[in-house]
Amino acid sequence: MIEELDRIVLNNDLPVYGLAKGDVGTVVMVHRGGEGYEVEFVTLEGETVAVVTLEANQIRQIRRREIAQARMVARV
């Protein structure tokens, strides 16, 4: 189960927020026992890109042996 402060992976693009499938975020709040999540996405320098409310099917836990990849965001 995904809990507050867990790092997660985005399952789909969210172009309105400048987010792409595979982006890593941090859960800042769990809604209704895991039906939804408030997730913060930040740059590698710690600037917040977006705080988004997402449904459970839009995120997943980080899997064993995955590696993060850096990319530029359009605007912070």
N, CA, C and O atoms as a Tripos MOL2 file, in Angstrom:
@<TRIPOS>MOLECULE
protein
  304   303    76     0     0
PROTEIN
NO_CHARGES

@<TRIPOS>ATOM
      1 N           0.8440   -1.1910    0.0000 N.3       1 MET1
      2 CA          0.0000    0.0000    0.0000 C.3       1 MET1
      3 C           0.8890    1.2540    0.0000 C.2       1 MET1
      4 O           1.9170    1.3090    0.6760 O.2       1 MET1
      5 N           0.4790    2.2160   -0.7470 N.am      2 ILE2
      6 CA          1.2020    3.4810   -0.8230 C.3       2 ILE2
      7 C           0.7950    4.3560    0.3590 C.2       2 ILE2
      8 O          -0.3890    4.5040    0.6620 O.2       2 ILE2
      9 N           1.7990    4.9350    1.0200 N.am      3 GLU3
     10 CA          1.5510    5.7530    2.2080 C.3       3 GLU3
     11 C           2.1560    7.1440    2.0410 C.2       3 GLU3
     12 O           2.9200    7.3920    1.1090 O.2       3 GLU3
     13 N           1.8040    8.0460    2.9550 N.am      4 GLU4
     14 CA          2.3750    9.3930    2.9490 C.3       4 GLU4
     15 C           3.8930    9.3210    2.9960 C.2       4 GLU4
     16 O           4.4630    8.5040    3.7200 O.2       4 GLU4
     17 N           4.5390   10.1750    2.2250 N.am      5 LEU5
     18 CA          5.9840   10.3170    2.0830 C.3       5 LEU5
     19 C           6.6310    9.2350    1.2260 C.2       5 LEU5
     20 O           7.8480    9.2480    1.0430 O.2       5 LEU5
     21 N           5.8410    8.2940    0.6930 N.am      6 ASP6
     22 CA          6.3840    7.3250   -0.2660 C.3       6 ASP6
     23 C           6.6700    8.0230   -1.5810 C.2       6 ASP6
     24 O           5.9200    8.9060   -1.9970 O.2       6 ASP6
     25 N           7.7500    7.6310   -2.2340 N.am      7 ARG7
     26 CA          8.0030    8.0830   -3.5900 C.3       7 ARG7
     27 C           7.2210    7.1750   -4.5240 C.2       7 ARG7
     28 O           7.1530    5.9640   -4.3120 O.2       7 ARG7
     29 N           6.6320    7.7610   -5.5550 N.am      8 ILE8
     30 CA          5.8120    6.9960   -6.5000 C.3       8 ILE8
     31 C           6.2330    7.3400   -7.9300 C.2       8 ILE8
     32 O           7.0200    8.2580   -8.1570 O.2       8 ILE8
     33 N           5.6950    6.5890   -8.8810 N.am      9 VAL9
     34 CA          5.9380    6.8110  -10.3010 C.3       9 VAL9
     35 C           4.6000    7.1130  -10.9690 C.2       9 VAL9
     36 O           3.6020    6.4360  -10.7220 O.2       9 VAL9
     37 N           4.5940    8.1330  -11.8130 N.am     10 LEU10
     38 CA          3.3940    8.5180  -12.5510 C.3      10 LEU10
     39 C           3.1440    7.5370  -13.6900 C.2      10 LEU10
     40 O           4.0660    7.2130  -14.4400 O.2      10 LEU10
     41 N           1.9080    7.0620  -13.8290 N.am     11 ASN11
     42 CA          1.5610    6.0770  -14.8630 C.3      11 ASN11
     43 C           1.2030    6.6780  -16.2100 C.2      11 ASN11
     44 O           1.1790    5.9580  -17.2090 O.2      11 ASN11
     45 N           0.9260    7.9570  -16.2710 N.am     12 ASN12
     46 CA          0.4990    8.5720  -17.5320 C.3      12 ASN12
     47 C           0.9450   10.0270  -17.5940 C.2      12 ASN12
     48 O           1.2250   10.6430  -16.5650 O.2      12 ASN12
     49 N           1.0080   10.5670  -18.7940 N.am     13 ASP13
     50 CA          1.3580   11.9760  -18.9810 C.3      13 ASP13
     51 C           0.2690   12.8750  -18.4060 C.2      13 ASP13
     52 O          -0.9200   12.5640  -18.4810 O.2      13 ASP13
     53 N           0.6980   13.9920  -17.8320 N.am     14 LEU14
     54 CA         -0.2140   15.0510  -17.3800 C.3      14 LEU14
     55 C           0.3080   16.3660  -17.9490 C.2      14 LEU14
     56 O           0.8830   17.1720  -17.2170 O.2      14 LEU14
     57 N           0.1120   16.5920  -19.2610 N.am     15 PRO15
     58 CA          0.7140   17.7510  -19.9230 C.3      15 PRO15
     59 C           0.3020   19.0920  -19.3380 C.2      15 PRO15
     60 O           1.0790   20.0440  -19.4060 O.2      15 PRO15
     61 N          -0.8780   19.2000  -18.7720 N.am     16 VAL16
     62 CA         -1.3120   20.4670  -18.1930 C.3      16 VAL16
     63 C          -0.4080   20.8810  -17.0300 C.2      16 VAL16
     64 O          -0.2990   22.0670  -16.7200 O.2      16 VAL16
     65 N           0.2420   19.9040  -16.3850 N.am     17 TYR17
     66 CA          1.1630   20.1750  -15.2790 C.3      17 TYR17
     67 C           2.6300   20.0570  -15.6870 C.2      17 TYR17
     68 O           3.5230   20.2580  -14.8650 O.2      17 TYR17
     69 N           2.8780   19.7300  -16.9620 N.am     18 GLY18
     70 CA          4.2470   19.5360  -17.4200 C.3      18 GLY18
     71 C           4.8590   18.2310  -16.9400 C.2      18 GLY18
     72 O           6.0810   18.1030  -16.8670 O.2      18 GLY18
     73 N           4.0100   17.2590  -16.6110 N.am     19 LEU19
     74 CA          4.4850   15.9750  -16.0890 C.3      19 LEU19
     75 C           4.3540   14.8850  -17.1480 C.2      19 LEU19
     76 O           3.4610   14.9210  -17.9930 O.2      19 LEU19
     77 N           5.2630   13.9160  -17.0830 N.am     20 ALA20
     78 CA          5.2860   12.8300  -18.0590 C.3      20 ALA20
     79 C           5.2740   11.4800  -17.3520 C.2      20 ALA20
     80 O           5.7360   11.3470  -16.2180 O.2      20 ALA20
     81 N           4.7400   10.4950  -18.0400 N.am     21 LYS21
     82 CA          4.7620    9.1240  -17.5400 C.3      21 LYS21
     83 C           6.1850    8.7820  -17.1000 C.2      21 LYS21
     84 O           7.1450    9.0310  -17.8300 O.2      21 LYS21
     85 N           6.3110    8.2120  -15.9080 N.am     22 GLY22
     86 CA          7.6210    7.8510  -15.3890 C.3      22 GLY22
     87 C           8.2030    8.8630  -14.4190 C.2      22 GLY22
     88 O           9.1710    8.5580  -13.7220 O.2      22 GLY22
     89 N           7.6260   10.0790  -14.3570 N.am     23 ASP23
     90 CA          8.1120   11.0680  -13.3970 C.3      23 ASP23
     91 C           7.9020   10.5420  -11.9750 C.2      23 ASP23
     92 O           6.9320    9.8400  -11.6900 O.2      23 ASP23
     93 N           8.8330   10.9000  -11.0960 N.am     24 VAL24
     94 CA          8.7950   10.4440   -9.7090 C.3      24 VAL24
     95 C           8.3050   11.5900   -8.8260 C.2      24 VAL24
     96 O           8.7690   12.7240   -8.9450 O.2      24 VAL24
     97 N           7.3710   11.2790   -7.9500 N.am     25 GLY25
     98 CA          6.8470   12.2660   -7.0190 C.3      25 GLY25
     99 C           6.7930   11.7010   -5.6170 C.2      25 GLY25
    100 O           7.1090   10.5320   -5.3920 O.2      25 GLY25
    101 N           6.3880   12.5410   -4.6710 N.am     26 THR26
    102 CA          6.2620   12.1420   -3.2730 C.3      26 THR26
    103 C           4.8220   12.3340   -2.8160 C.2      26 THR26
    104 O           4.2390   13.4000   -3.0160 O.2      26 THR26
    105 N           4.2580   11.3170   -2.2130 N.am     27 VAL27
    106 CA          2.8950   11.3860   -1.6880 C.3      27 VAL27
    107 C           2.9000   12.2770   -0.4560 C.2      27 VAL27
    108 O           3.6370   12.0230    0.4970 O.2      27 VAL27
    109 N           2.0780   13.3180   -0.4730 N.am     28 VAL28
    110 CA          1.9820   14.2080    0.6830 C.3      28 VAL28
    111 C           0.6720   14.0190    1.4490 C.2      28 VAL28
    112 O           0.5430   14.4890    2.5800 O.2      28 VAL28
    113 N          -0.2920   13.3390    0.8470 N.am     29 MET29
    114 CA         -1.5470   13.0490    1.5370 C.3      29 MET29
    115 C          -2.2280   11.8660    0.8560 C.2      29 MET29
    116 O          -2.2190   11.7490   -0.3700 O.2      29 MET29
    117 N          -2.8140   10.9970    1.6660 N.am     30 VAL30
    118 CA         -3.5880    9.8570    1.1660 C.3      30 VAL30
    119 C          -5.0590   10.1690    1.3850 C.2      30 VAL30
    120 O          -5.4550   10.5650    2.4820 O.2      30 VAL30
    121 N          -5.8730    9.9930    0.3420 N.am     31 HIS31
    122 CA         -7.3110   10.2620    0.4310 C.3      31 HIS31
    123 C          -8.0960    8.9540    0.4790 C.2      31 HIS31
    124 O          -7.8000    8.0120   -0.2560 O.2      31 HIS31
    125 N          -9.0870    8.9080    1.3400 N.am     32 ARG32
    126 CA        -10.0290    7.7810    1.4520 C.3      32 ARG32
    127 C          -9.3560    6.4150    1.4140 C.2      32 ARG32
    128 O          -9.7400    5.5500    0.6250 O.2      32 ARG32
    129 N          -8.3540    6.2220    2.2640 N.am     33 GLY33
    130 CA         -7.7270    4.9160    2.4040 C.3      33 GLY33
    131 C          -6.9990    4.4180    1.1750 C.2      33 GLY33
    132 O          -6.8130    3.2120    1.0110 O.2      33 GLY33
    133 N          -6.5800    5.3350    0.3000 N.am     34 GLY34
    134 CA         -5.8130    4.9410   -0.8750 C.3      34 GLY34
    135 C          -6.5700    5.0280   -2.1910 C.2      34 GLY34
    136 O          -6.0700    4.5750   -3.2210 O.2      34 GLY34
    137 N          -7.7760    5.6070   -2.1750 N.am     35 GLU35
    138 CA         -8.5150    5.8100   -3.4290 C.3      35 GLU35
    139 C          -7.8890    6.9270   -4.2500 C.2      35 GLU35
    140 O          -7.9860    6.9340   -5.4770 O.2      35 GLU35
    141 N          -7.2450    7.8730   -3.5680 N.am     36 GLY36
    142 CA         -6.5990    8.9900   -4.2400 C.3      36 GLY36
    143 C          -5.4150    9.4780   -3.4320 C.2      36 GLY36
    144 O          -5.2530    9.1400   -2.2590 O.2      36 GLY36
    145 N          -4.5830   10.2870   -4.0940 N.am     37 TYR37
    146 CA         -3.3470   10.7530   -3.4580 C.3      37 TYR37
    147 C          -3.0410   12.1800   -3.8810 C.2      37 TYR37
    148 O          -3.2740   12.5620   -5.0270 O.2      37 TYR37
    149 N          -2.5200   12.9580   -2.9540 N.am     38 GLU38
    150 CA         -1.9630   14.2710   -3.2570 C.3      38 GLU38
    151 C          -0.4660   14.0300   -3.4240 C.2      38 GLU38
    152 O           0.1880   13.5360   -2.5040 O.2      38 GLU38
    153 N           0.0860   14.3760   -4.5970 N.am     39 VAL39
    154 CA          1.4780   14.0590   -4.9050 C.3      39 VAL39
    155 C           2.2140   15.3220   -5.3180 C.2      39 VAL39
    156 O           1.7220   16.0990   -6.1370 O.2      39 VAL39
    157 N           3.3970   15.5230   -4.7460 N.am     40 GLU40
    158 CA          4.2450   16.6620   -5.1030 C.3      40 GLU40
    159 C           5.3600   16.1790   -6.0250 C.2      40 GLU40
    160 O           6.0230   15.1770   -5.7540 O.2      40 GLU40
    161 N           5.5500   16.9040   -7.1080 N.am     41 PHE41
    162 CA          6.6270   16.6390   -8.0510 C.3      41 PHE41
    163 C           7.5900   17.8180   -7.9960 C.2      41 PHE41
    164 O           7.1680   18.9690   -8.1100 O.2      41 PHE41
    165 N           8.8780   17.5390   -7.8230 N.am     42 VAL42
    166 CA          9.8780   18.5950   -7.6900 C.3      42 VAL42
    167 C          11.0340   18.3540   -8.6580 C.2      42 VAL42
    168 O          11.2800   17.2300   -9.0940 O.2      42 VAL42
    169 N          11.7440   19.4550   -8.9860 N.am     43 THR43
    170 CA         12.9650   19.3250   -9.7830 C.3      43 THR43
    171 C          14.0560   18.7240   -8.8960 C.2      43 THR43
    172 O          13.8830   18.5950   -7.6840 O.2      43 THR43
    173 N          15.1660   18.3640   -9.5080 N.am     44 LEU44
    174 CA         16.2850   17.8160   -8.7400 C.3      44 LEU44
    175 C          16.8950   18.8530   -7.8110 C.2      44 LEU44
    176 O          17.6240   18.4960   -6.8860 O.2      44 LEU44
    177 N          16.6100   20.1390   -8.0430 N.am     45 GLU45
    178 CA         17.0760   21.2070   -7.1550 C.3      45 GLU45
    179 C          16.0610   21.5210   -6.0520 C.2      45 GLU45
    180 O          16.3100   22.4010   -5.2280 O.2      45 GLU45
    181 N          14.9310   20.8240   -6.0220 N.am     46 GLY46
    182 CA         13.9490   21.0000   -4.9620 C.3      46 GLY46
    183 C          12.8380   21.9800   -5.2380 C.2      46 GLY46
    184 O          12.0340   22.2540   -4.3460 O.2      46 GLY46
    185 N          12.7580   22.5290   -6.4570 N.am     47 GLU47
    186 CA         11.6650   23.4480   -6.7980 C.3      47 GLU47
    187 C          10.4100   22.6480   -7.1470 C.2      47 GLU47
    188 O          10.4610   21.7030   -7.9330 O.2      47 GLU47
    189 N           9.2970   23.0370   -6.5580 N.am     48 THR48
    190 CA          8.0460   22.3420   -6.8390 C.3      48 THR48
    191 C           7.5890   22.6180   -8.2660 C.2      48 THR48
    192 O           7.4900   23.7720   -8.6840 O.2      48 THR48
    193 N           7.3120   21.5540   -9.0050 N.am     49 VAL49
    194 CA          6.7600   21.6540  -10.3550 C.3      49 VAL49
    195 C           5.2390   21.6490  -10.2710 C.2      49 VAL49
    196 O           4.5710   22.4550  -10.9180 O.2      49 VAL49
    197 N           4.6960   20.7300   -9.4620 N.am     50 ALA50
    198 CA          3.2460   20.6220   -9.3230 C.3      50 ALA50
    199 C           2.9050   19.8180   -8.0790 C.2      50 ALA50
    200 O           3.6550   18.9360   -7.6600 O.2      50 ALA50
    201 N           1.7630   20.1430   -7.5050 N.am     51 VAL51
    202 CA          1.1370   19.3200   -6.4800 C.3      51 VAL51
    203 C          -0.2100   18.9350   -7.0640 C.2      51 VAL51
    204 O          -1.0500   19.7960   -7.3300 O.2      51 VAL51
    205 N          -0.4130   17.6430   -7.2620 N.am     52 VAL52
    206 CA         -1.5580   17.1630   -8.0260 C.3      52 VAL52
    207 C          -2.3210   16.1070   -7.2420 C.2      52 VAL52
    208 O          -1.7210   15.2570   -6.5820 O.2      52 VAL52
    209 N          -3.6480   16.1640   -7.3180 N.am     53 THR53
    210 CA         -4.4820   15.1090   -6.7580 C.3      53 THR53
    211 C          -4.6840   14.0580   -7.8360 C.2      53 THR53
    212 O          -5.1560   14.3600   -8.9310 O.2      53 THR53
    213 N          -4.3220   12.8180   -7.5160 N.am     54 LEU54
    214 CA         -4.3620   11.7350   -8.4930 C.3      54 LEU54
    215 C          -5.1520   10.5530   -7.9630 C.2      54 LEU54
    216 O          -5.2060   10.3170   -6.7560 O.2      54 LEU54
    217 N          -5.7660    9.8120   -8.8790 N.am     55 GLU55
    218 CA         -6.4490    8.5730   -8.5180 C.3      55 GLU55
    219 C          -5.4140    7.4690   -8.3830 C.2      55 GLU55
    220 O          -4.3160    7.5630   -8.9300 O.2      55 GLU55
    221 N          -5.7710    6.4330   -7.6560 N.am     56 ALA56
    222 CA         -4.8400    5.3330   -7.3900 C.3      56 ALA56
    223 C          -4.2810    4.7180   -8.6710 C.2      56 ALA56
    224 O          -3.1220    4.3050   -8.6990 O.2      56 ALA56
    225 N          -5.0880    4.6520   -9.7290 N.am     57 ASN57
    226 CA         -4.6140    4.0240  -10.9730 C.3      57 ASN57
    227 C          -3.6460    4.9090  -11.7610 C.2      57 ASN57
    228 O          -3.0840    4.4590  -12.7600 O.2      57 ASN57
    229 N          -3.4450    6.1410  -11.3370 N.am     58 GLN58
    230 CA         -2.5350    7.0430  -12.0410 C.3      58 GLN58
    231 C          -1.1040    6.9840  -11.5100 C.2      58 GLN58
    232 O          -0.1980    7.5820  -12.0900 O.2      58 GLN58
    233 N          -0.9050    6.2630  -10.4080 N.am     59 ILE59
    234 CA          0.4360    6.1580   -9.8340 C.3      59 ILE59
    235 C           0.7280    4.6990   -9.5050 C.2      59 ILE59
    236 O          -0.1690    3.8560   -9.4740 O.2      59 ILE59
    237 N           2.0160    4.4210   -9.2580 N.am     60 ARG60
    238 CA          2.4140    3.0860   -8.8190 C.3      60 ARG60
    239 C           3.6180    3.2100   -7.9040 C.2      60 ARG60
    240 O           4.3010    4.2340   -7.8850 O.2      60 ARG60
    241 N           3.8650    2.1620   -7.1540 N.am     61 GLN61
    242 CA          5.0440    2.1240   -6.3060 C.3      61 GLN61
    243 C           6.2920    1.9650   -7.1670 C.2      61 GLN61
    244 O           6.2330    1.4400   -8.2790 O.2      61 GLN61
    245 N           7.4110    2.4220   -6.6390 N.am     62 ILE62
    246 CA          8.6870    2.2190   -7.3170 C.3      62 ILE62
    247 C           9.0270    0.7400   -7.2480 C.2      62 ILE62
    248 O           8.8820    0.1040   -6.2040 O.2      62 ILE62
    249 N           9.4780    0.2030   -8.3700 N.am     63 ARG63
    250 CA          9.8260   -1.2160   -8.4310 C.3      63 ARG63
    251 C          11.3040   -1.4340   -8.1370 C.2      63 ARG63
    252 O          12.1260   -0.5370   -8.3240 O.2      63 ARG63
    253 N          11.6140   -2.5790   -7.6960 N.am     64 ARG64
    254 CA         12.9900   -2.9710   -7.4090 C.3      64 ARG64
    255 C          13.8300   -2.8520   -8.6720 C.2      64 ARG64
    256 O          13.4000   -3.2520   -9.7540 O.2      64 ARG64
    257 N          15.0160   -2.3050   -8.5310 N.am     65 ARG65
    258 CA         16.0130   -2.1880   -9.5940 C.3      65 ARG65
    259 C          15.6430   -1.1670  -10.6760 C.2      65 ARG65
    260 O          16.1520   -1.2530  -11.7930 O.2      65 ARG65
    261 N          14.7730   -0.2100  -10.3700 N.am     66 GLU66
    262 CA         14.4970    0.8800  -11.3000 C.3      66 GLU66
    263 C          15.5170    1.9920  -11.0770 C.2      66 GLU66
    264 O          16.0830    2.1200   -9.9910 O.2      66 GLU66
    265 N          15.7430    2.7860  -12.1090 N.am     67 ILE67
    266 CA         16.6730    3.9130  -12.0220 C.3      67 ILE67
    267 C          15.9550    5.1670  -12.5140 C.2      67 ILE67
    268 O          15.1790    5.1110  -13.4680 O.2      67 ILE67
    269 N          16.2130    6.2750  -11.8710 N.am     68 ALA68
    270 CA         15.6040    7.5500  -12.2780 C.3      68 ALA68
    271 C          16.3880    8.1480  -13.4400 C.2      68 ALA68
    272 O          17.5820    7.8910  -13.5950 O.2      68 ALA68
    273 N          15.7080    8.9440  -14.2500 N.am     69 GLN69
    274 CA         16.3400    9.6180  -15.3840 C.3      69 GLN69
    275 C          15.9610   11.0970  -15.3410 C.2      69 GLN69
    276 O          14.8000   11.4290  -15.1020 O.2      69 GLN69
    277 N          16.9130   11.9720  -15.5640 N.am     70 ALA70
    278 CA         16.6460   13.4100  -15.5210 C.3      70 ALA70
    279 C          16.1290   13.9050  -16.8680 C.2      70 ALA70
    280 O          16.5280   13.4060  -17.9200 O.2      70 ALA70
    281 N          15.2240   14.9070  -16.8220 N.am     71 ARG71
    282 CA         14.7280   15.5710  -18.0260 C.3      71 ARG71
    283 C          14.3890   17.0100  -17.6590 C.2      71 ARG71
    284 O          14.1290   17.3180  -16.4960 O.2      71 ARG71
    285 N          14.3930   17.8720  -18.6420 N.am     72 MET72
    286 CA         14.0430   19.2760  -18.4280 C.3      72 MET72
    287 C          12.5220   19.4250  -18.3910 C.2      72 MET72
    288 O          11.8070   18.7660  -19.1470 O.2      72 MET72
    289 N          12.0390   20.2910  -17.5120 N.am     73 VAL73
    290 CA         10.6180   20.6280  -17.5070 C.3      73 VAL73
    291 C          10.4660   21.9820  -18.1950 C.2      73 VAL73
    292 O          11.3620   22.8250  -18.1510 O.2      73 VAL73
    293 N           9.3300   22.1660  -18.8190 N.am     74 ALA74
    294 CA          9.1200   23.3840  -19.5990 C.3      74 ALA74
    295 C           9.1960   24.6370  -18.7340 C.2      74 ALA74
    296 O           9.8120   25.6280  -19.1270 O.2      74 ALA74
    297 N           8.5730   24.5990  -17.5590 N.am     75 ARG75
    298 CA          8.5140   25.7910  -16.7210 C.3      75 ARG75
    299 C           8.2090   25.3670  -15.2890 C.2      75 ARG75
    300 O           7.4230   24.4480  -15.0590 O.2      75 ARG75
    301 N           8.8250   26.0320  -14.3490 N.am     76 VAL76
    302 CA          8.5640   25.7550  -12.9380 C.3      76 VAL76
    303 C           7.8700   26.9380  -12.3220 C.2      76 VAL76
    304 O           7.5560   26.9180  -11.1320 O.2      76 VAL76
@<TRIPOS>BOND
     1     1     2 1
     2     2     3 1
     3     3     4 2
     4     3     5 am
     5     5     6 1
     6     6     7 1
     7     7     8 2
     8     7     9 am
     9     9    10 1
    10    10    11 1
    11    11    12 2
    12    11    13 am
    13    13    14 1
    14    14    15 1
    15    15    16 2
    16    15    17 am
    17    17    18 1
    18    18    19 1
    19    19    20 2
    20    19    21 am
    21    21    22 1
    22    22    23 1
    23    23    24 2
    24    23    25 am
    25    25    26 1
    26    26    27 1
    27    27    28 2
    28    27    29 am
    29    29    30 1
    30    30    31 1
    31    31    32 2
    32    31    33 am
    33    33    34 1
    34    34    35 1
    35    35    36 2
    36    35    37 am
    37    37    38 1
    38    38    39 1
    39    39    40 2
    40    39    41 am
    41    41    42 1
    42    42    43 1
    43    43    44 2
    44    43    45 am
    45    45    46 1
    46    46    47 1
    47    47    48 2
    48    47    49 am
    49    49    50 1
    50    50    51 1
    51    51    52 2
    52    51    53 am
    53    53    54 1
    54    54    55 1
    55    55    56 2
    56    55    57 am
    57    57    58 1
    58    58    59 1
    59    59    60 2
    60    59    61 am
    61    61    62 1
    62    62    63 1
    63    63    64 2
    64    63    65 am
    65    65    66 1
    66    66    67 1
    67    67    68 2
    68    67    69 am
    69    69    70 1
    70    70    71 1
    71    71    72 2
    72    71    73 am
    73    73    74 1
    74    74    75 1
    75    75    76 2
    76    75    77 am
    77    77    78 1
    78    78    79 1
    79    79    80 2
    80    79    81 am
    81    81    82 1
    82    82    83 1
    83    83    84 2
    84    83    85 am
    85    85    86 1
    86    86    87 1
    87    87    88 2
    88    87    89 am
    89    89    90 1
    90    90    91 1
    91    91    92 2
    92    91    93 am
    93    93    94 1
    94    94    95 1
    95    95    96 2
    96    95    97 am
    97    97    98 1
    98    98    99 1
    99    99   100 2
   100    99   101 am
   101   101   102 1
   102   102   103 1
   103   103   104 2
   104   103   105 am
   105   105   106 1
   106   106   107 1
   107   107   108 2
   108   107   109 am
   109   109   110 1
   110   110   111 1
   111   111   112 2
   112   111   113 am
   113   113   114 1
   114   114   115 1
   115   115   116 2
   116   115   117 am
   117   117   118 1
   118   118   119 1
   119   119   120 2
   120   119   121 am
   121   121   122 1
   122   122   123 1
   123   123   124 2
   124   123   125 am
   125   125   126 1
   126   126   127 1
   127   127   128 2
   128   127   129 am
   129   129   130 1
   130   130   131 1
   131   131   132 2
   132   131   133 am
   133   133   134 1
   134   134   135 1
   135   135   136 2
   136   135   137 am
   137   137   138 1
   138   138   139 1
   139   139   140 2
   140   139   141 am
   141   141   142 1
   142   142   143 1
   143   143   144 2
   144   143   145 am
   145   145   146 1
   146   146   147 1
   147   147   148 2
   148   147   149 am
   149   149   150 1
   150   150   151 1
   151   151   152 2
   152   151   153 am
   153   153   154 1
   154   154   155 1
   155   155   156 2
   156   155   157 am
   157   157   158 1
   158   158   159 1
   159   159   160 2
   160   159   161 am
   161   161   162 1
   162   162   163 1
   163   163   164 2
   164   163   165 am
   165   165   166 1
   166   166   167 1
   167   167   168 2
   168   167   169 am
   169   169   170 1
   170   170   171 1
   171   171   172 2
   172   171   173 am
   173   173   174 1
   174   174   175 1
   175   175   176 2
   176   175   177 am
   177   177   178 1
   178   178   179 1
   179   179   180 2
   180   179   181 am
   181   181   182 1
   182   182   183 1
   183   183   184 2
   184   183   185 am
   185   185   186 1
   186   186   187 1
   187   187   188 2
   188   187   189 am
   189   189   190 1
   190   190   191 1
   191   191   192 2
   192   191   193 am
   193   193   194 1
   194   194   195 1
   195   195   196 2
   196   195   197 am
   197   197   198 1
   198   198   199 1
   199   199   200 2
   200   199   201 am
   201   201   202 1
   202   202   203 1
   203   203   204 2
   204   203   205 am
   205   205   206 1
   206   206   207 1
   207   207   208 2
   208   207   209 am
   209   209   210 1
   210   210   211 1
   211   211   212 2
   212   211   213 am
   213   213   214 1
   214   214   215 1
   215   215   216 2
   216   215   217 am
   217   217   218 1
   218   218   219 1
   219   219   220 2
   220   219   221 am
   221   221   222 1
   222   222   223 1
   223   223   224 2
   224   223   225 am
   225   225   226 1
   226   226   227 1
   227   227   228 2
   228   227   229 am
   229   229   230 1
   230   230   231 1
   231   231   232 2
   232   231   233 am
   233   233   234 1
   234   234   235 1
   235   235   236 2
   236   235   237 am
   237   237   238 1
   238   238   239 1
   239   239   240 2
   240   239   241 am
   241   241   242 1
   242   242   243 1
   243   243   244 2
   244   243   245 am
   245   245   246 1
   246   246   247 1
   247   247   248 2
   248   247   249 am
   249   249   250 1
   250   250   251 1
   251   251   252 2
   252   251   253 am
   253   253   254 1
   254   254   255 1
   255   255   256 2
   256   255   257 am
   257   257   258 1
   258   258   259 1
   259   259   260 2
   260   259   261 am
   261   261   262 1
   262   262   263 1
   263   263   264 2
   264   263   265 am
   265   265   266 1
   266   266   267 1
   267   267   268 2
   268   267   269 am
   269   269   270 1
   270   270   271 1
   271   271   272 2
   272   271   273 am
   273   273   274 1
   274   274   275 1
   275   275   276 2
   276   275   277 am
   277   277   278 1
   278   278   279 1
   279   279   280 2
   280   279   281 am
   281   281   282 1
   282   282   283 1
   283   283   284 2
   284   283   285 am
   285   285   286 1
   286   286   287 1
   287   287   288 2
   288   287   289 am
   289   289   290 1
   290   290   291 1
   291   291   292 2
   292   291   293 am
   293   293   294 1
   294   294   295 1
   295   295   296 2
   296   295   297 am
   297   297   298 1
   298   298   299 1
   299   299   300 2
   300   299   301 am
   301   301   302 1
   302   302   303 1
   303   303   304 2
@<TRIPOS>SUBSTRUCTURE
     1 MET1         2 RESIDUE 1 A MET
     2 ILE2         6 RESIDUE 1 A ILE
     3 GLU3        10 RESIDUE 1 A GLU
     4 GLU4        14 RESIDUE 1 A GLU
     5 LEU5        18 RESIDUE 1 A LEU
     6 ASP6        22 RESIDUE 1 A ASP
     7 ARG7        26 RESIDUE 1 A ARG
     8 ILE8        30 RESIDUE 1 A ILE
     9 VAL9        34 RESIDUE 1 A VAL
    10 LEU10       38 RESIDUE 1 A LEU
    11 ASN11       42 RESIDUE 1 A ASN
    12 ASN12       46 RESIDUE 1 A ASN
    13 ASP13       50 RESIDUE 1 A ASP
    14 LEU14       54 RESIDUE 1 A LEU
    15 PRO15       58 RESIDUE 1 A PRO
    16 VAL16       62 RESIDUE 1 A VAL
    17 TYR17       66 RESIDUE 1 A TYR
    18 GLY18       70 RESIDUE 1 A GLY
    19 LEU19       74 RESIDUE 1 A LEU
    20 ALA20       78 RESIDUE 1 A ALA
    21 LYS21       82 RESIDUE 1 A LYS
    22 GLY22       86 RESIDUE 1 A GLY
    23 ASP23       90 RESIDUE 1 A ASP
    24 VAL24       94 RESIDUE 1 A VAL
    25 GLY25       98 RESIDUE 1 A GLY
    26 THR26      102 RESIDUE 1 A THR
    27 VAL27      106 RESIDUE 1 A VAL
    28 VAL28      110 RESIDUE 1 A VAL
    29 MET29      114 RESIDUE 1 A MET
    30 VAL30      118 RESIDUE 1 A VAL
    31 HIS31      122 RESIDUE 1 A HIS
    32 ARG32      126 RESIDUE 1 A ARG
    33 GLY33      130 RESIDUE 1 A GLY
    34 GLY34      134 RESIDUE 1 A GLY
    35 GLU35      138 RESIDUE 1 A GLU
    36 GLY36      142 RESIDUE 1 A GLY
    37 TYR37      146 RESIDUE 1 A TYR
    38 GLU38      150 RESIDUE 1 A GLU
    39 VAL39      154 RESIDUE 1 A VAL
    40 GLU40      158 RESIDUE 1 A GLU
    41 PHE41      162 RESIDUE 1 A PHE
    42 VAL42      166 RESIDUE 1 A VAL
    43 THR43      170 RESIDUE 1 A THR
    44 LEU44      174 RESIDUE 1 A LEU
    45 GLU45      178 RESIDUE 1 A GLU
    46 GLY46      182 RESIDUE 1 A GLY
    47 GLU47      186 RESIDUE 1 A GLU
    48 THR48      190 RESIDUE 1 A THR
    49 VAL49      194 RESIDUE 1 A VAL
    50 ALA50      198 RESIDUE 1 A ALA
    51 VAL51      202 RESIDUE 1 A VAL
    52 VAL52      206 RESIDUE 1 A VAL
    53 THR53      210 RESIDUE 1 A THR
    54 LEU54      214 RESIDUE 1 A LEU
    55 GLU55      218 RESIDUE 1 A GLU
    56 ALA56      222 RESIDUE 1 A ALA
    57 ASN57      226 RESIDUE 1 A ASN
    58 GLN58      230 RESIDUE 1 A GLN
    59 ILE59      234 RESIDUE 1 A ILE
    60 ARG60      238 RESIDUE 1 A ARG
    61 GLN61      242 RESIDUE 1 A GLN
    62 ILE62      246 RESIDUE 1 A ILE
    63 ARG63      250 RESIDUE 1 A ARG
    64 ARG64      254 RESIDUE 1 A ARG
    65 ARG65      258 RESIDUE 1 A ARG
    66 GLU66      262 RESIDUE 1 A GLU
    67 ILE67      266 RESIDUE 1 A ILE
    68 ALA68      270 RESIDUE 1 A ALA
    69 GLN69      274 RESIDUE 1 A GLN
    70 ALA70      278 RESIDUE 1 A ALA
    71 ARG71      282 RESIDUE 1 A ARG
    72 MET72      286 RESIDUE 1 A MET
    73 VAL73      290 RESIDUE 1 A VAL
    74 ALA74      294 RESIDUE 1 A ALA
    75 ARG75      298 RESIDUE 1 A ARG
    76 VAL76      302 RESIDUE 1 A VAL
